[in-house]
Amino acid sequence: MLKKIAILRERVVDGESYPFSIPVIRCLEELTFRSRICFFTGENGTGKSSLLEAIAAHYGFGREGGNRNFQNDSTDSNHSVDALVRALRLSFDRSTGAGYFLRAESFFNCASYIDEIGMSDFYGGRSLHARSHGETFLTLLELKFQRDGLFLLDEPEAALSPLRQLSFIVLMHDVLRKFKDAQFIVSTHSPLLLGYPEAQILSFDDGHIHEIEYEETAPIELVRRFVNDREGFLEELLHCRKRHCSSRRTMAHSGEAVAEIAEKPDEKNGSRTAYRVLYDGQCEICQACVSWLKALDRENKTICLPISLEFLSAVDSRLQMDECLRQLNVVTPEGEIHVGWDAVACLARLFPSTWLIGVLGQRFPFRNAGRLLYGFVAENRYCLSKCRGGACRVVKPEAVRRQARLGAFWSCYTMGSFISVASGPVGGHQSCDAKNNYFRPDVPPALTC
């Protein structure tokens, strides 16, 4: 089983060119697999396929799909991940050398190559082109996946109907039950495939790879909203699309409208009156505090949104990217914007257990003390751990440590460590392995994200 992948930074020649220009690849140190079935999920362009293709090439699979004995390579673009392949290290507890790489994007080329070299007898006795797209995929899965090995699949749902996707889930279950050294790593957007029981789900969103639960995946959240209120969802979507595309209809503008609607709260569930909390999704202290907030918020009074340039203006046109990255911003249902310590006090007043803190936090001298403390922590929060591209994207941790006043690094480190550890039992979103990786100090400063 593949247990871990790591990027050897000393082998990276150009950290600014593709695929290291992708945030999750640039920031990746190592990734641990704890389950024999793992899903990569995330928005288009986040690096799922790039990493999967690099793993396949490093393991010796064909660039366009296949196994170690099947090497079809018809275009130069297949080598775009070569720099990542050279920098990868794969760690196995037992490597069989067997398996298969199914790449939906280039499967047509593989099927043509099979006909060209006369290997159709090994794929059901007739050309794969003689079957429908979905039948071809299932034929391949049934013939080539019934064994031990590493099976890598890039968006297999592209050719499968919802019913056939369920058949694929059954097939994976049977393979994992019969073959103890079989392992699946699947890149997918399918809410059906992502629902496989006890699977490890790794999200590539928010600029770093992190483990999430099934209910937290973007596909299931979007589908749930659509199914629960199809008419309202489409009405709002098309209204936003009209606003974005008033002069010229393009796919890019349509994407902006979809992103805007997807990030908005579900008004049918009472979130029209919710407080919108905008935080730096790359900051570990921010993530830990948001976990505490979600644990306190049992009545869904708040909606936590990691800062994204794509939808920031949709939340409130007054919000500025740089300002939001510096301090916490909260937009109330009445449209008021609270920043920094005032935002913290505003949120504290929403919950019985923290109400007194919120009330006192707005009065002298507690308000002044709170603003000083918050400003101190916000200014030095990069010191807690390595940067992953938020407000600290231009800051070198070594320089911050040297310049920190009054022990800022160690005070922030201690506070952040306590919050991070304490947030685990009450709703933290990273696995323990991921949290441990955040504190590894061995990333060269020149490669900070």
C-alpha positions in Angstrom: 0.0 0.0 0.0 1.2 3.5 -0.8 1.6 5.1 2.6 3.1 8.5 1.9 4.2 10.8 -0.9 6.7 13.6 -0.3 8.3 16.3 -2.5 12.1 16.5 -2.2 12.6 20.3 -2.5 16.3 19.9 -3.4 15.2 18.4 -6.7 12.9 21.3 -7.6 14.7 23.4 -10.2 12.1 26.1 -10.8 9.6 26.6 -8.0 7.7 29.2 -10.0 6.9 27.2 -13.2 4.1 24.6 -13.7 3.2 22.5 -11.9 4.8 24.2 -8.9 2.9 27.4 -9.8 -0.3 25.6 -8.5 -0.7 26.6 -4.8 -1.3 23.1 -3.4 1.8 21.7 -5.2 4.0 24.6 -4.2 3.0 24.2 -0.6 3.0 20.4 -0.5 5.7 18.7 1.7 4.2 15.3 2.3 0.9 13.5 2.1 -0.1 10.5 4.2 -2.6 7.9 3.1 -4.4 6.2 6.0 -7.0 4.3 4.0 -6.9 1.9 1.0 -9.4 4.2 -0.8 -8.7 7.9 -1.0 -10.5 10.6 -3.0 -8.9 13.8 -4.3 -11.6 16.5 -4.6 -11.6 20.2 -5.3 -12.4 22.8 -7.9 -11.0 22.6 -11.4 -7.4 23.8 -11.6 -6.6 23.1 -8.0 -4.0 20.4 -8.9 -5.8 17.1 -8.3 -5.1 15.6 -11.8 -1.6 17.0 -11.9 -0.6 15.3 -8.6 -2.4 12.1 -9.7 -0.6 12.0 -13.1 2.7 12.6 -11.4 2.1 9.7 -9.0 1.2 7.5 -12.0 4.3 8.5 -14.0 6.6 8.0 -11.0 5.2 4.5 -10.4 5.8 3.6 -14.1 2.3 3.7 -15.5 1.6 5.0 -19.1 1.3 8.7 -19.4 -2.2 8.5 -20.9 -3.3 5.5 -18.8 -2.5 1.9 -18.6 -0.1 -0.2 -16.5 3.7 -0.6 -16.5 3.5 -2.7 -19.6 1.3 -0.3 -21.5 3.0 2.9 -22.5 1.0 5.2 -24.8 2.4 8.7 -25.1 0.9 10.7 -28.0 1.4 14.4 -27.0 4.1 16.5 -25.5 1.6 17.8 -22.9 1.8 14.5 -21.2 5.2 15.6 -19.9 4.0 18.8 -18.3 4.3 17.2 -14.8 7.9 15.9 -15.4 9.4 18.4 -12.9 7.0 17.1 -10.2 7.7 13.5 -11.1 11.4 14.0 -10.5 10.8 15.6 -7.2 8.4 13.0 -5.8 9.2 10.2 -3.4 6.7 7.4 -2.9 6.8 5.3 0.3 5.1 1.9 0.4 4.7 -0.7 3.1 4.5 -3.2 0.3 4.7 -2.5 -3.4 3.4 -5.1 -5.8 4.3 -3.1 -9.0 0.8 -4.0 -10.3 -2.2 -1.7 -10.8 -3.7 0.5 -13.5 -4.0 4.2 -14.3 -7.3 5.3 -15.8 -7.2 8.8 -17.2 -10.6 9.9 -18.6 -9.1 12.8 -20.5 -7.0 10.5 -22.7 -8.8 7.2 -22.6 -9.9 7.6 -26.3 -6.2 7.6 -27.2 -5.5 4.5 -25.2 -8.4 2.7 -26.8 -7.1 3.6 -30.3 -3.6 2.4 -29.3 -5.0 -0.9 -28.1 -6.6 -1.5 -31.5 -3.4 -0.4 -33.2 -1.2 -2.9 -31.5 -3.8 -5.7 -31.7 -4.4 -6.2 -27.9 -8.2 -6.1 -28.1 -8.3 -9.8 -27.0 -7.1 -8.7 -23.6 -10.0 -6.2 -23.3 -13.0 -8.4 -23.8 -12.3 -9.6 -27.4 -13.5 -6.6 -29.3 -12.5 -3.0 -29.8 -13.2 -0.7 -26.9 -14.5 1.8 -29.5 -17.3 -0.7 -30.4 -18.9 -0.1 -27.0 -20.5 3.0 -25.5 -18.3 5.3 -23.4 -19.8 4.0 -20.1 -19.6 0.4 -21.1 -16.0 0.8 -22.1 -15.1 2.2 -18.7 -16.9 -0.6 -16.8 -15.3 -3.3 -19.1 -11.9 -1.9 -18.3 -12.7 -1.8 -14.6 -14.0 -5.3 -14.5 -11.0 -6.8 -16.5 -8.0 -4.9 -15.2 -8.9 -4.1 -11.6 -9.5 -7.6 -10.2 -6.1 -8.0 -8.5 -3.8 -6.5 -6.0 -2.2 -3.2 -7.0 -2.3 0.5 -7.0 -5.3 1.8 -9.0 -5.3 5.5 -9.9 -8.4 7.0 -11.5 -8.8 10.5 -12.8 -12.5 11.6 -12.9 -13.9 8.2 -13.8 -17.5 9.6 -13.4 -17.0 11.4 -16.7 -18.3 8.4 -18.6 -20.6 6.9 -16.0 -24.2 7.6 -15.3 -25.3 7.9 -11.7 -26.5 4.2 -11.8 -23.1 3.1 -13.2 -21.3 5.1 -10.6 -23.1 3.0 -8.0 -21.9 -0.1 -9.9 -18.4 1.2 -9.7 -18.7 1.7 -5.9 -19.8 -2.0 -5.7 -16.8 -3.0 -7.9 -14.3 -1.1 -5.7 -15.8 -2.7 -2.6 -15.5 -6.2 -4.0 -11.9 -5.6 -5.1 -10.9 -4.2 -1.7 -12.6 -7.1 0.1 -11.0 -9.8 -2.1 -7.5 -8.3 -2.5 -5.8 -7.1 0.6 -3.0 -5.2 -1.3 -5.4 -3.3 -3.5 -5.6 0.4 -3.2 -7.6 3.1 -4.9 -6.7 6.8 -5.3 -9.5 8.6 -7.2 -9.8 12.2 -8.4 -13.4 13.1 -8.6 -16.2 15.6 -8.4 -18.9 13.0 -7.9 -21.0 13.2 -4.7 -21.9 9.6 -5.2 -18.3 8.3 -5.4 -17.2 10.5 -2.5 -19.8 8.8 -0.3 -17.9 5.5 -0.2 -17.8 4.4 3.5 -14.7 5.1 5.5 -12.9 6.6 2.6 -10.2 9.3 3.1 -11.3 12.5 1.4 -8.6 15.1 0.6 -9.7 18.5 -0.4 -7.5 20.6 -2.7 -9.5 23.8 -2.1 -8.3 26.8 -0.1 -4.7 26.5 -1.4 -3.6 23.5 0.6 -4.4 19.8 0.8 -6.5 18.9 3.9 -8.7 16.1 5.0 -12.4 16.7 5.2 -15.6 14.8 6.0 -18.1 13.8 3.3 -20.7 16.4 4.4 -18.1 19.1 4.0 -17.3 18.4 0.4 -18.3 21.1 -2.1 -20.1 18.8 -4.5 -22.5 17.4 -1.8 -23.1 20.9 -0.3 -24.0 22.3 -3.8 -26.1 19.3 -4.8 -28.0 19.5 -1.4 -28.8 23.1 -1.9 -29.9 22.5 -5.5 -32.2 19.6 -4.5 -33.7 21.3 -1.5 -34.7 24.4 -3.4 -34.2 23.9 -7.1 -36.5 26.8 -8.2 -35.0 29.3 -5.8 -31.5 28.2 -6.5 -31.9 28.6 -10.3 -33.7 31.8 -10.0 -30.9 33.3 -8.0 -28.3 31.8 -10.2 -29.7 33.1 -13.4 -30.3 36.5 -11.9 -26.6 36.7 -10.9 -25.6 35.4 -14.3 -27.6 38.2 -16.0 -25.9 40.7 -13.8 -22.5 39.4 -14.6 -23.2 38.9 -18.3 -25.3 42.0 -19.1 -23.1 43.0 -22.1 -21.5 39.7 -23.2 -22.2 36.1 -22.1 -19.1 34.2 -21.5 -18.2 31.0 -19.7 -16.0 33.0 -17.3 -18.8 35.3 -16.3 -21.1 32.3 -15.9 -18.5 30.8 -13.6 -18.4 34.0 -11.5 -22.2 33.8 -11.1 -22.1 30.2 -10.0 -19.3 30.8 -7.6 -21.2 33.7 -6.1 -24.4 31.6 -5.5 -22.4 28.6 -4.3 -20.7 30.7 -1.6 -23.9 32.3 -0.4 -25.7 30.9 2.6 -28.8 28.8 2.2 -31.6 31.3 2.8 -34.2 28.5 3.1 -32.5 27.4 6.3 -32.7 30.7 7.9 -29.2 32.0 7.1 -30.6 35.2 5.6 -30.0 36.7 9.1 -26.6 35.0 9.6 -23.4 36.9 10.4 -20.8 36.3 7.7 -17.4 35.7 9.1 -14.5 36.3 6.6 -11.2 34.8 7.7 -7.8 33.9 6.2 -8.2 30.3 5.2 -4.4 29.9 5.0 -3.8 30.8 8.6 -3.8 28.0 11.2 -4.8 30.3 14.1 -7.8 31.5 12.0 -8.8 27.9 11.2 -8.6 26.9 14.8 -10.7 29.8 15.9 -13.3 29.1 13.3 -13.5 25.5 14.6 -14.3 26.9 18.0 -16.9 29.2 16.5 -18.6 26.4 14.7 -18.6 24.4 17.9 -20.3 27.2 19.8 -22.7 28.1 17.0 -25.4 25.4 17.4 -28.2 27.5 15.9 -26.4 28.5 12.7 -26.1 32.1 13.5 -22.9 32.5 11.5 -21.5 31.5 8.2 -17.7 31.2 8.0 -16.2 32.1 4.6 -12.5 31.7 3.8 -11.4 34.8 1.9 -11.5 34.5 -1.8 -11.1 37.3 -4.4 -13.7 35.7 -6.6 -16.6 36.2 -4.2 -15.5 38.9 -1.8 -17.3 41.6 -3.7 -20.4 39.5 -3.7 -20.5 39.5 0.1 -20.1 43.2 0.4 -18.6 45.7 -2.1 -16.9 47.6 0.7 -14.6 44.7 1.6 -11.0 44.9 0.4 -8.8 41.8 0.0 -5.7 43.1 1.8 -7.7 44.5 4.7 -9.6 41.2 5.2 -6.3 39.3 5.2 -4.9 41.4 7.9 -7.8 41.1 10.4 -11.0 39.2 10.9 -14.1 40.8 9.3 -17.7 40.2 10.2 -20.7 41.5 8.2 -23.9 41.6 10.2 -27.3 41.0 8.8 -27.9 44.7 9.0 -24.9 45.3 6.7 -22.5 46.6 9.4 -18.9 45.6 9.2 -16.9 44.8 12.3 -13.1 44.4 12.1 -10.5 42.9 14.4 -11.3 42.8 18.1 -14.6 44.5 17.5 -15.5 41.5 15.2 -14.5 39.1 17.9 -16.7 40.9 20.5 -19.6 41.0 18.1 -19.4 37.3 17.6 -19.0 36.6 21.3 -22.3 38.4 22.1 -24.2 35.8 20.0 -23.6 32.9 22.4 -24.6 32.5 26.0 -21.3 31.0 27.1 -19.3 34.0 25.7 -21.9 36.8 26.0 -20.3 38.5 28.9 -16.9 38.6 27.0 -18.7 40.3 24.1 -20.4 42.9 26.3 -17.3 43.8 28.3 -15.2 43.7 25.2 -17.0 46.8 23.9 -16.4 48.8 27.1 -13.4 50.7 28.4 -10.8 49.6 29.4 -11.5 46.0 28.1 -12.0 47.2 24.5 -8.7 49.0 24.4 -6.9 46.0 25.9 -8.7 43.6 23.5 -7.7 45.7 20.5 -4.0 45.8 21.6 -4.0 42.0 22.2 -5.7 41.2 19.0 -3.4 43.5 17.0 -0.4 41.9 18.6 -1.5 38.4 17.7 -2.7 39.3 14.2 0.6 41.0 13.4 2.7 38.1 14.5 0.4 35.1 13.7 2.7 34.0 10.8 5.2 33.0 13.5 3.1 30.1 14.6 3.8 27.9 11.5 4.9 27.9 7.9 3.1 30.1 5.5 0.7 28.7 2.9 -0.2 31.8 0.9 -2.5 34.0 3.0 -1.5 37.3 4.6 1.9 35.9 5.2 2.6 35.1 1.5 5.4 37.7 1.4 6.8 37.2 4.9 9.7 34.9 5.7 9.2 33.2 9.1 12.9 33.7 10.0 12.7 37.4 9.6 9.5 37.6 11.7 11.2 35.6 14.5 14.2 38.0 14.5 12.0 41.1 14.5 9.4 39.9 17.0 9.1 42.1 20.0 8.5 41.0 23.6 8.7 37.3 22.7 6.0 37.6 20.0 7.0 34.3 18.3 6.8 32.2 21.5 3.7 33.8 22.9 1.9 33.4 19.5 3.2 29.9 19.2 2.0 28.9 22.6 -1.4 30.5 22.1 -1.8 29.0 18.7 -0.7 25.6 19.7 -3.3 25.6 22.5 -6.1 26.7 20.2 -5.1 24.2 17.5 -4.9 21.2 20.0 -8.1 22.2 21.8 -10.1 22.7 18.6 -9.6 19.0 17.6 -12.3 17.5 19.9 -14.9 20.2 19.0 -14.9 20.3 15.2 -11.5 20.9 13.8 -11.3 20.1 10.1 -7.7 18.8 9.8 -6.6 15.3 10.7 -4.0 14.9 13.3 -1.5 13.9 10.7 -2.2 17.1 8.8 -1.8 19.2 11.9 1.5 17.6 12.7 2.7 18.4 9.2 1.9 22.1 9.7 4.6 22.4 12.4 7.4 20.7 10.5 10.2 23.4 10.3 12.1 21.9 7.3 10.7 24.0 4.4 13.4 26.2 2.8 12.5 29.9 3.2 12.9 30.4 -0.6 10.0 28.1 -1.2 7.5 29.7 1.2 4.1 30.0 -0.4 
